[in-house]
Amino acid sequence: MATEDIPVIAVDGPGGAGKGTVCQALAAQLDWHLLDSGALYRLVALDAMRAGIDLDDEAGVTQRAQRLDVVFATDGRISLAGDDVSEAIRSEGCSQGASRVAALPAVRTALIDRQRAFCRPPGLVADGRDMGSVVFPGARLKVFLTASVEERARRRYKQLKDKGIDVSLARLSEELGERDRRDAARAVAPLKAAPDAWHLDTTGLSIDAVVAQVMSWAVTAFPELNLPGKGME
């Protein structure tokens, strides 16, 4: 099967909109491959920081990205050079670092082919910020998830509190707003919906409701796959 014939669901949106959880659920229901593009940038940031490289050093960070030794396990674990970094890359430090390295053109170029390599039969659910606009522009189903800054901050606050991490809700809200502005203003692949993307505001919606809506769109986007019954009832 040619790469262009492999079905892709590209899900984009700002941090905290629910992309990660929704994409995991979609990939599980469809039994498709999953790409967490944000994790790749977090991995580059973590790898560079561990190597003592300034995240604004484009050449140095790009070199690390080109040599990134990463393995995504089927149980959700992520390893970097053989070290389980599943928790480490979810820290706020890595989150902020990922946004910084993602703004470096050479780093994005180094990772673009790696991201596209995840597109394998029977299909791919791609989670990111430019999956539909840049990485998989030919995807038949593009989704842009949003939620209010307050809602996204509350979700992140709960996630961190559940992990025993002491955080400030007001500070998280401020950081998310700043990240949104930085990602939308960057010169390379800014955060924006693809022109043909379906928009869904997840504020106040359960994960099940969001997954059901996207699955209903998938039924329409991929009629040849016989997906009836997996969408909204």
C-alpha positions as CSV (number, residue, x, y, z in Angstrom):
1,M,0.0,0.0,0.0
2,A,1.4,3.4,-1.0
3,T,1.9,5.9,1.8
4,E,-0.7,8.2,0.2
5,D,-3.3,5.4,0.3
6,I,-2.9,4.8,4.1
7,P,-5.7,6.4,6.1
8,V,-4.6,9.2,8.4
9,I,-6.6,11.1,11.1
10,A,-4.7,14.3,11.8
11,V,-5.6,15.9,15.2
12,D,-4.2,19.3,16.0
13,G,-4.9,21.9,18.6
14,P,-3.3,23.7,21.6
15,G,-2.0,22.0,24.7
16,G,-4.7,20.8,27.1
17,A,-7.4,20.5,24.5
18,G,-7.5,16.7,25.0
19,K,-5.6,15.6,21.9
20,G,-3.4,13.0,23.6
21,T,-6.2,11.1,25.4
22,V,-8.6,11.4,22.4
23,C,-5.9,10.1,19.9
24,Q,-5.0,7.2,22.2
25,A,-8.7,6.2,22.4
26,L,-9.1,6.5,18.6
27,A,-6.0,4.5,17.8
28,A,-7.2,1.8,20.2
29,Q,-10.7,1.6,18.7
30,L,-9.4,1.5,15.2
31,D,-6.3,-0.6,15.9
32,W,-4.2,1.9,14.0
33,H,-0.7,3.3,14.7
34,L,-0.3,6.3,16.9
35,L,2.0,9.3,16.6
36,D,2.5,11.7,19.5
37,S,4.4,14.4,17.6
38,G,4.6,16.5,20.8
39,A,6.5,13.7,22.4
40,L,9.2,13.9,19.7
41,Y,9.8,17.6,20.4
42,R,9.8,16.9,24.2
43,L,12.3,14.1,23.6
44,V,14.5,16.4,21.6
45,A,14.3,19.1,24.3
46,L,15.1,16.5,27.0
47,D,17.9,15.0,25.1
48,A,19.4,18.5,24.4
49,M,19.0,19.6,28.0
50,R,20.7,16.4,29.3
51,A,23.6,17.0,26.9
52,G,23.9,20.6,28.2
53,I,22.9,22.2,24.9
54,D,21.1,25.6,25.0
55,L,17.6,25.2,23.5
56,D,18.2,28.3,21.3
57,D,21.3,26.6,19.8
58,E,19.6,25.6,16.5
59,A,22.6,23.7,15.1
60,G,23.3,21.8,18.4
61,V,19.7,20.9,19.0
62,T,19.2,19.8,15.3
63,Q,22.2,17.5,15.6
64,R,20.7,15.8,18.7
65,A,17.3,15.5,16.8
66,Q,19.0,13.8,13.9
67,R,20.6,11.2,16.2
68,L,17.6,10.8,18.5
69,D,17.4,7.2,19.7
70,V,13.7,6.8,20.6
71,V,11.4,3.9,21.0
72,F,7.6,4.1,21.5
73,A,6.4,0.9,23.2
74,T,2.9,-0.4,22.6
75,D,2.1,0.0,26.3
76,G,2.7,3.7,26.2
77,R,6.2,3.7,27.6
78,I,8.7,5.9,25.8
79,S,12.5,5.3,25.9
80,L,15.3,7.6,25.0
81,A,18.6,5.9,24.4
82,G,17.3,2.9,26.4
83,D,16.1,5.0,29.4
84,D,12.4,5.1,30.2
85,V,11.5,8.8,30.0
86,S,7.7,8.4,29.9
87,E,7.3,10.6,33.0
88,A,10.3,12.8,32.5
89,I,9.1,14.2,29.2
90,R,5.7,15.2,30.7
91,S,7.2,17.7,33.1
92,E,6.4,21.4,32.6
93,G,10.1,22.0,31.9
94,C,10.0,19.6,28.9
95,S,6.7,21.1,27.8
96,Q,8.1,24.6,27.6
97,G,11.3,23.2,26.0
98,A,9.3,21.4,23.4
99,S,7.6,24.6,22.3
100,R,11.0,26.3,22.0
101,V,12.7,23.7,19.9
102,A,9.6,23.2,17.8
103,A,10.1,26.9,16.7
104,L,13.5,26.0,15.2
105,P,13.2,25.4,11.4
106,A,16.1,23.0,11.2
107,V,14.8,20.9,14.0
108,R,11.3,20.7,12.4
109,T,13.0,19.6,9.1
110,A,15.1,16.9,10.9
111,L,11.9,15.5,12.4
112,I,9.5,15.8,9.5
113,D,10.5,12.5,7.8
114,R,10.6,10.7,11.1
115,Q,7.0,11.7,11.7
116,R,5.8,10.7,8.3
117,A,7.5,7.3,8.8
118,F,4.8,6.5,11.4
119,C,2.3,6.3,8.5
120,R,2.0,2.6,8.1
121,P,-0.9,0.2,7.4
122,P,-3.6,-0.2,8.5
123,G,-3.7,3.5,9.4
124,L,-2.4,6.3,11.6
125,V,-3.8,8.7,14.2
126,A,-1.5,11.6,14.4
127,D,-1.6,14.0,17.4
128,G,0.1,17.4,17.2
129,R,0.0,21.0,16.3
130,D,0.7,20.9,12.6
131,M,-0.3,17.4,11.6
132,G,-3.0,18.5,9.2
133,S,-1.4,21.7,8.0
134,V,2.2,20.6,7.5
135,V,3.1,16.9,8.2
136,F,0.1,15.1,6.6
137,P,-1.6,17.8,4.4
138,G,-3.2,15.0,2.4
139,A,-5.0,13.4,5.3
140,R,-8.7,12.9,4.6
141,L,-9.7,13.6,8.1
142,K,-8.3,16.6,9.9
143,V,-9.5,17.7,13.3
144,F,-8.7,20.8,15.3
145,L,-9.6,20.5,19.0
146,T,-9.8,23.6,21.1
147,A,-10.9,24.5,24.7
148,S,-10.9,27.6,26.7
149,V,-7.6,28.5,28.4
150,E,-9.3,28.2,31.8
151,E,-10.6,24.7,31.0
152,R,-7.2,23.6,29.7
153,A,-5.4,24.9,32.8
154,R,-7.9,23.0,35.0
155,R,-7.2,19.8,33.1
156,R,-3.4,20.3,33.4
157,Y,-3.7,21.2,37.0
158,K,-5.6,18.0,37.8
159,Q,-3.1,15.9,35.9
160,L,-0.1,17.4,37.8
161,K,-1.9,17.2,41.1
162,D,-2.7,13.5,40.5
163,K,1.0,13.0,40.1
164,G,1.7,14.7,43.4
165,I,3.2,17.8,41.7
166,D,2.4,21.1,43.5
167,V,1.4,23.7,40.9
168,S,-0.5,27.0,40.7
169,L,-3.7,27.0,38.6
170,A,-3.2,30.7,37.9
171,R,0.4,30.1,36.8
172,L,-0.7,27.3,34.5
173,S,-3.3,29.4,32.9
174,E,-0.8,32.2,32.3
175,E,1.8,29.7,30.9
176,L,-0.8,28.1,28.5
177,G,-1.9,31.5,27.3
178,E,1.7,32.5,26.6
179,R,2.4,29.2,24.9
180,D,-0.6,29.7,22.6
181,R,0.6,33.2,21.6
182,R,4.2,31.9,21.0
183,D,3.0,28.9,18.9
184,A,0.6,31.0,16.9
185,A,3.2,33.7,16.1
186,R,6.1,31.5,15.2
187,A,7.4,31.9,11.7
188,V,7.6,28.1,10.9
189,A,4.4,26.0,11.0
190,P,2.5,28.2,13.4
191,L,-0.4,26.7,15.4
192,K,-3.4,27.0,13.2
193,A,-6.1,24.8,11.8
194,A,-5.8,23.4,8.3
195,P,-8.4,25.0,6.0
196,D,-10.3,21.8,5.6
197,A,-10.2,20.7,9.3
198,W,-13.2,20.0,11.4
199,H,-13.3,22.1,14.5
200,L,-14.5,20.9,17.9
201,D,-14.5,22.9,21.2
202,T,-14.0,20.3,23.9
203,T,-14.8,22.7,26.8
204,G,-17.3,20.8,29.0
205,L,-17.2,17.7,26.9
206,S,-16.2,14.2,28.1
207,I,-13.5,12.3,26.4
208,D,-16.1,9.7,25.3
209,A,-18.2,12.5,23.6
210,V,-15.2,13.9,21.8
211,V,-14.0,10.4,20.6
212,A,-17.6,9.6,19.4
213,Q,-17.7,12.8,17.4
214,V,-14.4,12.2,15.7
215,M,-15.3,8.6,15.0
216,S,-18.5,9.8,13.3
217,W,-16.4,12.0,11.1
218,A,-14.1,9.0,10.4
219,V,-17.1,7.0,9.2
220,T,-17.8,9.6,6.6
221,A,-14.1,10.3,5.7
222,F,-13.3,6.6,5.1
223,P,-16.4,4.9,3.7
224,E,-14.4,2.1,2.2
225,L,-13.2,1.0,5.7
226,N,-16.7,-0.1,6.9
227,L,-16.6,1.8,10.2
228,P,-20.4,2.0,11.0
229,G,-21.1,1.5,14.6
230,K,-17.9,3.2,15.8
231,G,-19.2,6.7,15.5
232,M,-21.9,8.5,17.5
233,E,-25.0,6.6,18.2
